[in-house]
Amino acid sequence: NTTLTQVGSVGGVMAYYYLDDVTVTRLDLGPDLELCGVDEVLVVPNVQCPALDYAWSNGDTGLTSLADEPGPLWLELSGNGTCTAVDTVEILLGSGSSAGPDLSPVQCASTPPNSLYDLLEPGTDLGGNFLYQNEPVDASLLSTAGTYAVQYVVPGEPPCGDDMATLTITVHAPPQPGSSISWTICEEHEPLPLILLLGNADTGGTWTGPSGGVHSGVLDPGIDASGVYTYYVQGVAPCPDAQASVSVTIEPCVGLEEQSTPPLGMHWLGQQMGGLHSFRRTDASGQPWTAAVLDATGRAIQAPLSWSGTTLILDLGGQASGAYLLRVQLGDGVAVLRFMHVDR
């Protein structure tokens, strides 16, 4: 506002002076500011006048300045016939949290880490929280094959906010070679894929024979030798390779026969999977036989019997291990074959 004030008469002429109200604004950059980690902080002075010259100590010349380093930051304001004003603000380095970088670790389900913290890079702040699908999680998650996007969140102290990193964890299943086993088979038995004896084994592995050379994995008792046959399954890194073996004993399996007249030829072909036993008749009469199973004391055993051509299939599943007798009869001819059963 402008005020007209009379001050008196000079030479008969009235004299006046004009008085303007003047407002003086003090330059102020505000309180000290805290810089979190590698962030930037915006400094805004209280005087915003494009007609003035702004000279910041970091080289900025605008109405505001972005500070990205700790230390003092000052502003000199001048121009337009005004006096020069200077103010300084201190930029402090705050204790910003660090969750580290995003990572893509690869694990094996058979050897999960003791803690998810073991997957973080050195220098990462510990004490944060691991979340999978917004729920807290620990290292037990990595006992199952799959891909998991786990967030690691480290709380920040005001004015610094939380920091988060994503761990995209790939977990491979370990190779499954099955379970090692000892197996007795008759030399007259048909060729047998050894992988059937290992249980729940992965396919696609390789076999070696008793001599250490490559083997097809199909045992031909009439040609192959007794010994240890080893199955190897390759693991996907970091899972190691795995192996299982079949210790094979090939027997003539002639049994102990007590035959009457006429002779009845019968061979035990050995015990198969579970409690199944196979027997082969060698006579060429083609006439039907009757058969019965006895235990070592001569007591009759109720067990399923079935013929497949010249092969008799006997199921002793659930029967105790020990010696048993197969009694077959054709007319007046009787043969008794003694064999061993193992309750597997």
TIBADO-689022 format. One record per residue: chain; x, y, z of N, C-alpha, C in turn. Coordinates in steps of 0.1 Angstrom, whole numbers, plus 5000, padded with zeros to 4 digits. Layout:
A,X,Y,Z,X,Y,Z,X,Y,Z
...
% end
This chain:
A,5008,4988,5000,5000,5000,5000,5009,5012,5000
A,5004,5023,4993,5011,5036,4993,5004,5046,5001
A,5010,5053,5010,5004,5063,5019,5009,5077,5015
A,5000,5087,5013,5004,5101,5010,5003,5109,5023
A,5014,5115,5026,5015,5122,5039,5020,5136,5037
A,5013,5146,5043,5017,5160,5042,5028,5163,5052
A,5039,5169,5048,5050,5172,5057,5051,5187,5060
A,5043,5196,5053,5044,5210,5056,5044,5218,5043
A,5048,5231,5045,5048,5241,5033,5062,5245,5031
A,5066,5244,5018,5079,5249,5014,5078,5260,5004
A,5081,5272,5008,5080,5284,4998,5066,5286,4994
A,5057,5283,5003,5042,5285,5000,5036,5274,4993
A,5044,5263,4990,5039,5251,4983,5039,5240,4993
A,5028,5233,4993,5026,5222,5002,5035,5211,4998
A,5042,5205,5007,5051,5193,5004,5045,5180,5010
A,5047,5169,5002,5042,5156,5006,5053,5146,5004
A,5052,5135,5010,5060,5123,5007,5052,5111,5006
A,5056,5102,4998,5049,5089,4996,5056,5078,5005
A,5048,5071,5012,5054,5060,5020,5048,5047,5016
A,5057,5037,5011,5052,5024,5007,5055,5014,5018
A,5045,5005,5020,5047,4994,5029,5057,4984,5023
A,5067,4980,5030,5077,4970,5024,5077,4958,5033
A,5075,4946,5027,5076,4934,5034,5089,4926,5030
A,5097,4923,5040,5109,4916,5038,5108,4901,5042
A,5110,4893,5032,5109,4878,5035,5123,4872,5036
A,5125,4865,5047,5138,4859,5050,5139,4846,5042
A,5150,4844,5035,5152,4831,5028,5153,4820,5037
A,5146,4809,5035,5146,4798,5044,5145,4785,5036
A,5155,4776,5038,5155,4763,5031,5148,4752,5039
A,5143,4756,5051,5137,4746,5059,5146,4738,5068
A,5141,4728,5075,5149,4720,5084,5159,4711,5077
A,5168,4706,5084,5177,4696,5078,5169,4684,5072
A,5174,4678,5062,5167,4667,5055,5176,4655,5055
A,5169,4643,5055,5176,4630,5056,5175,4623,5043
A,5186,4618,5038,5187,4611,5025,5187,4596,5028
A,5178,4588,5022,5178,4574,5025,5185,4566,5014
A,5195,4560,5017,5203,4551,5008,5207,4559,4995
A,5203,4554,4984,5207,4561,4971,5196,4570,4966
A,5186,4573,4974,5175,4582,4970,5180,4596,4968
A,5171,4604,4963,5173,4619,4962,5163,4626,4970
A,5166,4638,4975,5157,4645,4983,5155,4659,4977
A,5143,4664,4976,5140,4676,4969,5140,4688,4979
A,5148,4698,4977,5149,4709,4986,5141,4721,4979
A,5131,4727,4986,5123,4737,4981,5124,4749,4990
A,5130,4760,4985,5131,4773,4994,5117,4779,4995
A,5116,4788,5005,5103,4794,5007,5100,4806,4997
A,5111,4811,4991,5110,4822,4981,5109,4815,4967
A,5099,4817,4960,5097,4812,4946,5094,4823,4937
A,5105,4828,4931,5104,4840,4922,5113,4838,4910
A,5107,4835,4898,5115,4832,4886,5123,4844,4882
A,5120,4856,4886,5128,4868,4882,5141,4869,4890
A,5143,4861,4900,5155,4862,4908,5165,4851,4903
A,5177,4853,4906,5188,4843,4903,5190,4833,4914
A,5189,4820,4911,5191,4810,4921,5204,4803,4918
A,5213,4803,4928,5226,4797,4926,5228,4787,4938
A,5227,4774,4935,5228,4763,4945,5243,4759,4945
A,5247,4754,4957,5261,4750,4958,5264,4737,4950
A,5254,4729,4947,5256,4717,4939,5255,4720,4924
A,5254,4733,4920,5254,4736,4906,5240,4738,4900
A,5229,4735,4907,5216,4737,4902,5213,4752,4901
A,5204,4756,4892,5201,4770,4890,5186,4772,4890
A,5178,4762,4894,5164,4763,4893,5158,4768,4906
A,5144,4768,4907,5137,4772,4919,5139,4761,4930
A,5142,4749,4926,5144,4738,4936,5157,4731,4932
A,5161,4722,4941,5173,4714,4939,5171,4700,4944
A,5176,4690,4936,5176,4676,4940,5190,4673,4946
A,5190,4669,4959,5202,4666,4966,5203,4651,4967
A,5215,4646,4962,5217,4631,4962,5230,4628,4970
A,5236,4637,4977,5248,4634,4985,5246,4641,4999
A,5251,4635,5009,5251,4641,5022,5260,4653,5023
A,5257,4662,5033,5266,4673,5035,5257,4686,5034
A,5264,4698,5036,5257,4711,5035,5253,4714,5021
A,5241,4720,5019,5237,4725,5006,5232,4739,5008
A,5238,4749,5001,5233,4763,5003,5228,4769,4990
A,5220,4779,4992,5214,4787,4981,5217,4801,4983
A,5222,4808,4971,5224,4822,4971,5213,4828,4962
A,5205,4837,4967,5194,4843,4960,5197,4858,4957
A,5197,4862,4944,5200,4876,4941,5193,4880,4929
A,5196,4893,4924,5191,4898,4912,5179,4907,4914
A,5175,4914,4903,5163,4923,4902,5165,4935,4912
A,5177,4939,4914,5179,4951,4923,5177,4948,4938
A,5177,4935,4941,5175,4931,4955,5188,4929,4962
A,5188,4927,4975,5200,4923,4981,5202,4908,4980
A,5213,4903,4983,5216,4889,4982,5213,4882,4995
A,5206,4871,4994,5202,4863,5006,5208,4849,5004
A,5213,4843,5015,5219,4830,5015,5213,4822,5027
A,5210,4809,5024,5207,4800,5035,5213,4786,5032
A,5215,4779,5043,5221,4765,5041,5212,4755,5049
A,5212,4743,5043,5205,4732,5049,5214,4720,5049
A,5214,4712,5059,5222,4700,5060,5215,4688,5055
A,5221,4681,5046,5216,4668,5041,5222,4657,5048
A,5214,4649,5056,5219,4638,5064,5217,4625,5057
A,5226,4616,5059,5225,4602,5053,5217,4594,5063
A,5205,4590,5059,5197,4582,5068,5201,4567,5068
A,5196,4560,5078,5199,4545,5079,5189,4538,5071
A,5189,4539,5058,5180,4532,5049,5182,4517,5049
A,5171,4509,5049,5173,4495,5049,5177,4490,5035
A,5183,4478,5035,5187,4472,5022,5183,4457,5022
A,5174,4453,5013,5170,4439,5011,5179,4433,5001
A,5189,4440,4995,5197,4434,4985,5191,4434,4972
A,5198,4428,4962,5192,4428,4948,5183,4416,4946
A,5175,4417,4936,5167,4405,4932,5176,4394,4928
A,5172,4382,4932,5181,4370,4929,5172,4359,4923
A,5179,4349,4916,5173,4337,4911,5181,4325,4914
A,5181,4321,4927,5188,4309,4932,5182,4296,4927
A,5190,4286,4926,5186,4273,4922,5189,4263,4933
A,5180,4255,4937,5182,4246,4948,5177,4232,4944
A,5181,4222,4953,5177,4208,4951,5168,4205,4963
A,5156,4198,4960,5146,4196,4970,5152,4187,4981
A,5162,4178,4978,5167,4169,4988,5176,4176,4998
A,5181,4188,4995,5191,4195,5003,5187,4210,5004
A,5175,4213,5010,5171,4227,5011,5180,4234,5021
A,5182,4247,5020,5191,4254,5029,5185,4254,5043
A,5194,4256,5053,5189,4256,5067,5180,4269,5069
A,5182,4279,5062,5175,4292,5064,5174,4299,5050
A,5163,4306,5048,5163,4314,5036,5173,4326,5036
A,5177,4329,5048,5188,4340,5049,5201,4335,5042
A,5203,4322,5041,5215,4317,5034,5215,4320,5019
A,5203,4324,5013,5202,4327,4999,5205,4341,4996
A,5206,4350,5006,5209,4364,5004,5223,4367,5001
A,5226,4378,4994,5240,4382,4992,5246,4388,5004
A,5259,4387,5006,5266,4393,5017,5264,4408,5017
A,5262,4413,5029,5259,4427,5031,5245,4431,5032
A,5236,4422,5029,5222,4424,5029,5218,4425,5044
A,5209,4435,5047,5204,4436,5061,5196,4423,5065
A,5199,4418,5076,5192,4406,5081,5181,4410,5090
A,5172,4401,5094,5161,4405,5102,5148,4408,5095
A,5148,4408,5082,5136,4410,5074,5127,4398,5074
A,5116,4400,5067,5106,4389,5066,5105,4383,5052
A,5103,4370,5051,5102,4363,5039,5087,4360,5037
A,5082,4364,5025,5068,4362,5022,5066,4354,5009
A,5057,4344,5009,5053,4337,4996,5038,4338,4995
A,5033,4344,4984,5019,4346,4982,5013,4353,4994
A,5021,4363,4999,5017,4372,5010,5016,4365,5023
A,5021,4354,5025,5021,4346,5037,5036,4344,5042
A,5039,4344,5055,5052,4341,5060,5056,4327,5056
A,5069,4326,5053,5074,4313,5048,5088,4311,5053
A,5092,4298,5054,5106,4295,5058,5112,4285,5048
A,5124,4279,5051,5131,4271,5042,5124,4258,5038
A,5115,4254,5047,5108,4241,5044,5100,4241,5031
A,5097,4254,5026,5090,4255,5013,5098,4248,5002
A,5112,4249,5003,5120,4244,4993,5123,4229,4993
A,5115,4222,5001,5116,4207,5001,5108,4201,4990
A,5101,4209,4982,5092,4204,4971,5096,4211,4959
A,5098,4203,4948,5102,4209,4935,5092,4219,4930
A,5097,4229,4924,5088,4240,4918,5095,4253,4917
A,5088,4263,4913,5094,4277,4912,5086,4286,4921
A,5093,4293,4930,5087,4301,4940,5092,4315,4940
A,5083,4325,4939,5086,4339,4939,5085,4344,4954
A,5096,4345,4961,5096,4348,4975,5100,4363,4977
A,5093,4371,4984,5097,4385,4987,5104,4386,5000
A,5115,4393,5000,5122,4396,5013,5121,4411,5016
A,5114,4414,5027,5111,4427,5030,5118,4431,5043
A,5126,4442,5042,5133,4448,5054,5126,4461,5058
A,5121,4462,5070,5114,4474,5074,5124,4486,5075
A,5120,4498,5071,5128,4510,5072,5124,4518,5084
A,5133,4527,5088,5130,4536,5099,5127,4550,5093
A,5116,4556,5097,5112,4569,5091,5124,4579,5092
A,5126,4587,5081,5117,4588,5070,5119,4578,5059
A,5128,4569,5061,5131,4559,5051,5121,4548,5051
A,5116,4543,5039,5106,4533,5038,5112,4519,5038
A,5103,4509,5037,5108,4495,5036,5115,4493,5023
A,5124,4483,5023,5131,4479,5011,5127,4464,5008
A,5125,4460,4995,5121,4447,4992,5129,4441,4980
A,5132,4428,4981,5139,4421,4970,5131,4409,4967
A,5131,4404,4954,5123,4392,4951,5133,4381,4948
A,5131,4370,4954,5139,4358,4952,5131,4348,4944
A,5134,4347,4931,5127,4337,4922,5135,4324,4923
A,5130,4315,4932,5138,4303,4935,5133,4291,4927
A,5142,4284,4920,5138,4272,4913,5144,4260,4921
A,5135,4251,4923,5138,4239,4931,5136,4227,4922
A,5147,4219,4920,5147,4207,4912,5145,4195,4921
A,5137,4185,4916,5135,4172,4923,5148,4164,4921
A,5152,4157,4932,5164,4149,4931,5161,4136,4922
A,5171,4131,4916,5169,4118,4908,5164,4107,4917
A,5156,4098,4911,5151,4087,4919,5155,4074,4912
A,5166,4067,4917,5170,4055,4910,5163,4043,4916
A,5154,4044,4926,5148,4033,4932,5156,4028,4944
A,5152,4016,4949,5158,4010,4960,5166,3998,4957
A,5179,3997,4962,5187,3986,4959,5181,3973,4965
A,5183,3962,4958,5177,3949,4962,5186,3938,4958
A,5184,3926,4965,5191,3914,4961,5180,3905,4955
A,5183,3898,4944,5173,3891,4936,5179,3877,4931
A,5171,3867,4934,5175,3853,4929,5165,3850,4917
A,5171,3845,4906,5163,3842,4895,5168,3829,4888
A,5159,3822,4882,5163,3809,4876,5168,3812,4862
A,5178,3804,4858,5184,3806,4845,5175,3803,4833
A,5163,3796,4836,5154,3794,4825,5143,3805,4825
A,5144,3815,4834,5135,3826,4834,5136,3835,4821
A,5125,3840,4816,5125,3848,4804,5133,3861,4808
A,5138,3869,4798,5145,3881,4801,5136,3891,4809
A,5143,3898,4818,5136,3906,4828,5142,3920,4828
A,5133,3931,4826,5138,3944,4828,5141,3947,4843
A,5154,3949,4846,5158,3951,4860,5152,3963,4867
A,5148,3973,4859,5142,3985,4865,5129,3981,4872
A,5122,3970,4868,5110,3966,4875,5113,3962,4890
A,5125,3958,4893,5128,3954,4906,5132,3965,4916
A,5134,3977,4910,5139,3988,4918,5128,3996,4925
A,5116,3994,4922,5105,4002,4927,5102,4014,4919
A,5100,4025,4926,5097,4038,4919,5109,4045,4914
A,5114,4040,4903,5127,4045,4897,5124,4054,4885
A,5132,4065,4883,5130,4073,4871,5135,4065,4859
A,5128,4067,4848,5133,4060,4836,5144,4069,4829
A,5150,4064,4819,5160,4071,4812,5174,4071,4817
A,5177,4063,4828,5190,4061,4833,5198,4051,4825
A,5210,4048,4830,5219,4039,4823,5223,4028,4833
A,5226,4016,4828,5230,4004,4835,5244,4000,4833
A,5250,3994,4843,5263,3987,4841,5262,3973,4847
A,5269,3964,4841,5269,3950,4845,5279,3947,4856
A,5280,3934,4860,5290,3931,4870,5304,3934,4867
A,5308,3934,4854,5321,3937,4850,5324,3952,4850
A,5313,3960,4851,5315,3975,4850,5312,3981,4837
A,5310,3972,4827,5307,3977,4814,5292,3980,4812
A,5289,3987,4801,5275,3991,4798,5266,3979,4796
A,5254,3979,4802,5245,3969,4801,5231,3974,4797
A,5223,3966,4790,5211,3971,4785,5200,3973,4796
A,5202,3967,4807,5192,3968,4818,5182,3957,4817
A,5182,3949,4807,5173,3937,4806,5182,3925,4808
A,5179,3918,4819,5186,3906,4823,5181,3894,4816
A,5190,3887,4809,5187,3874,4803,5195,3863,4811
A,5188,3856,4820,5194,3847,4829,5202,3836,4822
A,5198,3832,4809,5204,3822,4802,5218,3827,4796
A,5220,3840,4796,5233,3845,4790,5241,3853,4800
A,5234,3862,4808,5241,3871,4817,5246,3863,4829
A,5255,3870,4836,5262,3864,4848,5256,3869,4861
A,5257,3862,4871,5254,3867,4884,5263,3878,4888
A,5258,3887,4897,5266,3898,4901,5258,3911,4904
A,5264,3922,4905,5258,3935,4908,5255,3943,4895
A,5243,3946,4893,5239,3954,4882,5235,3968,4887
A,5241,3979,4883,5240,3992,4888,5232,4001,4879
A,5223,4009,4884,5215,4018,4877,5218,4032,4881
A,5222,4040,4871,5226,4054,4873,5215,4064,4868
A,5211,4074,4876,5202,4084,4871,5209,4098,4873
A,5210,4106,4862,5216,4119,4863,5207,4129,4869
A,5213,4137,4878,5206,4148,4885,5207,4161,4878
A,5197,4169,4879,5198,4183,4874,5204,4192,4884
A,5215,4199,4881,5223,4207,4890,5213,4217,4897
A,5215,4218,4911,5226,4213,4919,5224,4199,4925
A,5213,4192,4920,5211,4178,4925,5222,4169,4920
A,5228,4161,4929,5238,4151,4924,5232,4139,4917
A,5240,4132,4910,5235,4119,4904,5232,4109,4915
A,5224,4099,4912,5221,4089,4921,5221,4075,4915
A,5222,4065,4923,5223,4051,4918,5217,4041,4927
A,5213,4030,4922,5208,4019,4930,5212,4006,4922
A,5212,3995,4929,5218,3983,4923,5209,3971,4926
A,5210,3961,4917,5203,3948,4919,5214,3938,4920
A,5215,3931,4931,5225,3920,4933,5218,3907,4928
A,5222,3902,4917,5215,3891,4910,5223,3878,4913
A,5215,3868,4917,5220,3854,4918,5212,3846,4908
A,5219,3840,4898,5212,3832,4888,5214,3817,4892
A,5202,3810,4894,5202,3796,4899,5198,3786,4888
A,5202,3774,4889,5197,3764,4879,5182,3761,4882
A,5178,3762,4895,5164,3760,4900,5159,3746,4896
A,5167,3735,4897,5162,3722,4894,5153,3717,4905
A,5155,3722,4917,5147,3718,4929,5151,3704,4933
A,5143,3698,4942,5145,3684,4947,5133,3676,4943
A,5134,3667,4934,5123,3660,4929,5122,3646,4934
A,5111,3641,4938,5108,3627,4941,5097,3623,4931
A,5101,3615,4921,5092,3611,4910,5089,3596,4910
A,5076,3594,4906,5072,3580,4905,5071,3577,4890
A,5066,3565,4887,5064,3562,4873,5050,3565,4868
A,5048,3571,4857,5058,3577,4848,5064,3590,4853
A,5077,3593,4849,5083,3605,4854,5075,3618,4849
A,5074,3628,4858,5068,3640,4855,5078,3651,4856
A,5082,3658,4845,5092,3668,4845,5086,3681,4850
A,5092,3687,4860,5088,3700,4866,5100,3708,4870
A,5100,3721,4866,5111,3730,4870,5106,3742,4877
A,5112,3746,4887,5108,3758,4894,5116,3770,4887
A,5109,3780,4883,5115,3791,4876,5118,3803,4885
A,5115,3801,4898,5119,3811,4908,5107,3820,4912
A,5110,3828,4922,5100,3837,4928,5101,3850,4920
A,5089,3855,4916,5088,3868,4909,5085,3879,4918
A,5079,3890,4913,5075,3901,4921,5065,3897,4931
A,5066,3902,4944,5057,3898,4954,5058,3884,4958
A,5047,3876,4959,5048,3862,4963,5045,3853,4951
A,5047,3857,4939,5044,3848,4927,5056,3839,4924
A,5053,3826,4922,5063,3816,4918,5058,3810,4905
A,5068,3807,4896,5065,3801,4883,5071,3787,4883
A,5064,3778,4877,5069,3764,4875,5066,3760,4860
A,5075,3752,4854,5073,3748,4841,5073,3733,4840
A,5063,3727,4833,5063,3713,4831,5070,3710,4818
A,5077,3698,4818,5085,3695,4806,5080,3683,4799
A,5070,3676,4804,5065,3665,4796,5057,3670,4784
A,5055,3661,4774,5049,3665,4762,5035,3659,4761
A,5030,3654,4772,5017,3647,4771,5005,3656,4768
A,5006,3668,4773,4995,3678,4771,4983,3675,4780
A,4984,3664,4788,4973,3661,4797,4972,3670,4809
A,4960,3673,4814,4960,3682,4826,4965,3675,4838
A,4972,3684,4846,4977,3680,4859,4968,3685,4870
A,4969,3679,4881,4964,3684,4894,4976,3688,4902
A,4974,3699,4910,4985,3704,4918,4980,3708,4932
A,4989,3707,4941,4986,3711,4955,4999,3716,4961
A,4997,3725,4971,5009,3732,4978,5009,3727,4992
A,5021,3723,4997,5022,3719,5011,5033,3727,5017
A,5032,3729,5031,5043,3736,5037,5053,3725,5042
A,5063,3729,5049,5074,3720,5052,5070,3708,5061
A,5058,3710,5068,5053,3699,5077,5044,3690,5070
A,5041,3693,5057,5032,3685,5049,5017,3690,5050
A,5015,3701,5056,5001,3706,5057,4998,3713,5044
A,4985,3711,5039,4981,3717,5026,4979,3732,5029
A,4983,3740,5019,4982,3754,5019,4972,3759,5009
A,4963,3767,5013,4953,3773,5003,4960,3785,4996
A,4963,3783,4984,4970,3794,4976,4965,3793,4962
A,4963,3805,4955,4958,3805,4942,4968,3798,4932
A,4963,3790,4923,4971,3783,4913,4964,3785,4899
A,4972,3788,4889,4967,3790,4876,4977,3785,4866
A,4972,3780,4854,4981,3775,4844,4981,3785,4832
A,4992,3787,4826,4994,3795,4814,5002,3787,4805
A,4996,3780,4796,5003,3770,4788,5009,3759,4796
A,5022,3758,4795,5030,3748,4803,5035,3754,4816
A,5031,3766,4819,5037,3773,4831,5026,3774,4842
A,5029,3770,4854,5020,3770,4865,5024,3783,4873
A,5014,3791,4876,5016,3803,4885,5010,3801,4898
A,5019,3802,4909,5014,3800,4922,5016,3813,4930
A,5006,3817,4937,5007,3830,4945,5007,3826,4960
A,5019,3828,4966,5021,3826,4980,5022,3840,4988
A,5016,3850,4982,5016,3863,4989,5010,3863,5003
A,5017,3868,5013,5012,3867,5026,5016,3855,5034
A,5022,3845,5027,5026,3833,5034,5040,3835,5040
A,5043,3828,5051,5056,3830,5058,5067,3825,5049
A,5079,3830,5051,5091,3826,5044,5095,3812,5049
A,5100,3804,5039,5104,3790,5043,5103,3781,5031
A,5105,3768,5033,5105,3758,5023,5090,3753,5021
A,5086,3751,5008,5073,3746,5005,5075,3735,4995
A,5064,3727,4993,5064,3716,4984,5052,3718,4974
A,5056,3716,4961,5045,3716,4951,5043,3701,4947
A,5031,3696,4948,5028,3682,4945,5019,3682,4933
A,5024,3676,4922,5016,3675,4910,5013,3661,4906
A,5002,3658,4900,4998,3644,4897,4992,3644,4883
A,4995,3633,4876,4990,3630,4863,4987,3615,4863
A,4974,3611,4864,4971,3597,4865,4977,3591,4878
A,4985,3581,4876,4992,3575,4887,5006,3581,4890
A,5010,3590,4881,5023,3597,4883,5022,3609,4893
A,5032,3609,4902,5032,3620,4912,5046,3625,4912
A,5047,3638,4913,5060,3645,4914,5059,3655,4926
A,5070,3656,4934,5070,3666,4945,5083,3675,4943
A,5081,3688,4942,5092,3697,4940,5093,3706,4952
A,5105,3706,4958,5107,3715,4969,5113,3728,4965
A,5108,3739,4970,5113,3753,4966,5112,3762,4979
A,5118,3774,4977,5119,3783,4988,5110,3795,4985
A,5104,3800,4995,5096,3812,4994,5101,3823,5004
A,5101,3835,4999,5105,3847,5007,5093,3856,5008
A,5089,3860,5020,5078,3869,5021,5083,3883,5019
A,5082,3889,5008,5087,3902,5005,5078,3913,5009
% end
